[in-house]
């Protein structure tokens, strides 16, 4: 609790003091972000920090392993999609970014078999939705020491494909009103990669 209180007091003295008018504007007139970012709940990967986004600039939803369930998976997985629907249909964002990251604990859990025990708890059930992604990579003969990163990247690609199973997403993408983008962040090197149209992740060169 002491850490929370001190953090709040620091925010009031520094961040809020320099952005008082911005907070007043957002509080009185609502939010109008152009971008939704779906990221991992991992405490080491803060999207607003990575993209240097100010309050109101980015609509963020975070879950274990930054996953998007497909439309046919059922209502048990609807929480993330409620946020996506709100961002797209109510706020009107024009881009959705799905960002994976290095050393993802959720992906490591799936690789180690947690997703094979969906009755074993909420995390196990959540990870079970990407068992087929793991199976697909295993069939390619990928080395064990390459599986973690390969899964981190492929799960982002799969989530982008899953977004397109929703009619309200597909219609907007096909009309040009919405763009889907994959991203990947290296914690150790603080490097960002963005997926191109083929799904290949390419490094974004830092400025300076």
Secondary structure as GFF3:
##gff-version 3
##sequence-region A 1 208
A	DSSP	alpha_helix	2	13	.	.	.	ID=ss1
A	DSSP	alpha_helix	15	18	.	.	.	ID=ss2
A	DSSP	alpha_helix	20	29	.	.	.	ID=ss3
A	DSSP	beta_strand	35	40	.	.	.	ID=ss4
A	DSSP	alpha_helix	47	50	.	.	.	ID=ss5
A	DSSP	beta_strand	58	63	.	.	.	ID=ss6
A	DSSP	three_ten_helix	64	66	.	.	.	ID=ss7
A	DSSP	three_ten_helix	71	73	.	.	.	ID=ss8
A	DSSP	three_ten_helix	75	77	.	.	.	ID=ss9
A	DSSP	alpha_helix	79	85	.	.	.	ID=ss10
A	DSSP	pi_helix	86	91	.	.	.	ID=ss11
A	DSSP	beta_strand	95	101	.	.	.	ID=ss12
A	DSSP	alpha_helix	105	112	.	.	.	ID=ss13
A	DSSP	three_ten_helix	114	116	.	.	.	ID=ss14
A	DSSP	three_ten_helix	118	120	.	.	.	ID=ss15
A	DSSP	alpha_helix	122	127	.	.	.	ID=ss16
A	DSSP	three_ten_helix	128	130	.	.	.	ID=ss17
A	DSSP	alpha_helix	131	139	.	.	.	ID=ss18
A	DSSP	alpha_helix	144	163	.	.	.	ID=ss19
A	DSSP	alpha_helix	167	175	.	.	.	ID=ss20
A	DSSP	beta_strand	179	186	.	.	.	ID=ss21
A	DSSP	beta_strand	191	195	.	.	.	ID=ss22
A	DSSP	beta_strand	201	203	.	.	.	ID=ss23
###
